[in-house]
Amino acid sequence: MPYISSKLKQFPIRVKVIKMKNIKEQKKKGGFTLIEVVIFLGLFGIISMVFFQTYIVTMRTILESKNRLGATALANQRMEIIRSLPYDNIGTKHWNGSAWVYGIPAGELIEEEDISVNTTKYHVDTFVQYVDDSFDGVTPADTIPTDYKKVRVTVSWGGLGSDQTIALFGNFSPNGVESASGGGTLSINVLNAAGVGVSGANVRIQKASSSIDTTVTTDATGNVTLPGAPAGTEAYTITVSKSGYYGASTFPAYPTTAYSPVDVHATVVAASLNQKSIVMDQEVDITLRTKDPFGTDVPSIGFTLAGGRVLGTNPSTSATVYQFSSTSTTNTSGEKKYDNESYGQYTVTVPDTANYAFWKITPEGTSKTIYDALPGANADITAVMLDKNIASLKASVVNDADGSPIAGASVKLSNTTLPYDVTLTTDAFGEVYFPESLPALTSGTYDIEISKSGFVTKTDTVTIGSVLENETYNLVSN
């Protein structure tokens, strides 16, 4: 026992000696430094990320291929169902929440529906249209324009983008000799403000008496043609829309509508080509600002802005009826915004306040109050307000013969004592405003000289007090 005990006591010492020896050997051989470990981990992370991304892309590609195969199979299945239907039943319908409404032609095919296959949700759109084949002439020469039916089945999935959509087309002809389906051909043209066709516009066509309610997309020329439309006088309500465009719609004729509308409901005469054109264009964002002539914001100014799309005319007064009208007030920054409005002319009406008088809008147009908003462009309108409570002068120069404003006249305001000597040119409305920059004018009597080619130069004096002065000067032609 004593011998064993003495051996056990020696054991830990022998282990320590071995460890020290291993450490010495490790130092001789060399090990991994911290930098080497960091580089190794970085390379490992990059390689892992590449493999992971490759895996994700591969799985996504496989999934999209599976979805596309499923969409193709679904579209083919729908086409086979259509081929099995009687010719008269090949048409569309959809449930509007309370009743079935139909396309042109009407039929038993659901216009739009969502179908789930395994874990993928597909959207199926079916469109049917009569075709007036040029082989036997077209309307009006062809008294039977409904030669056959063209069917388009579109299946979409995922984000419904162009890369996640497939479409199949098919033509279906009646058995035997063609026969008249009744009605006429309705041709709708959607044009922009320049008269160019708007492609890809959605055209909704409704005829309550025939339970017709269908939406069609315009072709590359902005046209939709629907042979076989049931006859009716001003019976078709047409609504056009497109993303980024200010839409339009038809209205019943006066007096059902309180004014005489520009776009009246469409009429279809049997066995005739019935054309309807509707104009729409890109939306406009309008910003109205109220500032003084020196560019300083004038807050909380009331105004009325009216214009945009022309709906029609008042039969009693012949006044134009516009789509847009708003009475409002600029905010504390002297600003008011209107987004997604129609292009067209807008009239700005700004009543005078206790402290400010409305002068004109800028940029200047054909009128002091009218702005022409162009399609797709931002409309930035500034109503220039004159402070009534500072020493200033607004001078108007007119033709003595007819009172018309004289643009481009030279107006010199001077006072040799002050001294003050400034020359300005009248704007499109024959007006100038002094001072051209702050500070305000100094009270006193000023000489004024007005000249314009073709007119006799006019000299006069004007007394400036502590408030805004308004003066008109008549020029006599040579």
Summary of the structure (lengths in Angstrom):
residues: 478
radius of gyration: 39.5
end to end distance: 144.8
largest distance: 144.8
contacts: 1426
relative contact order: 0.07
helix: 19%
strand: 45%
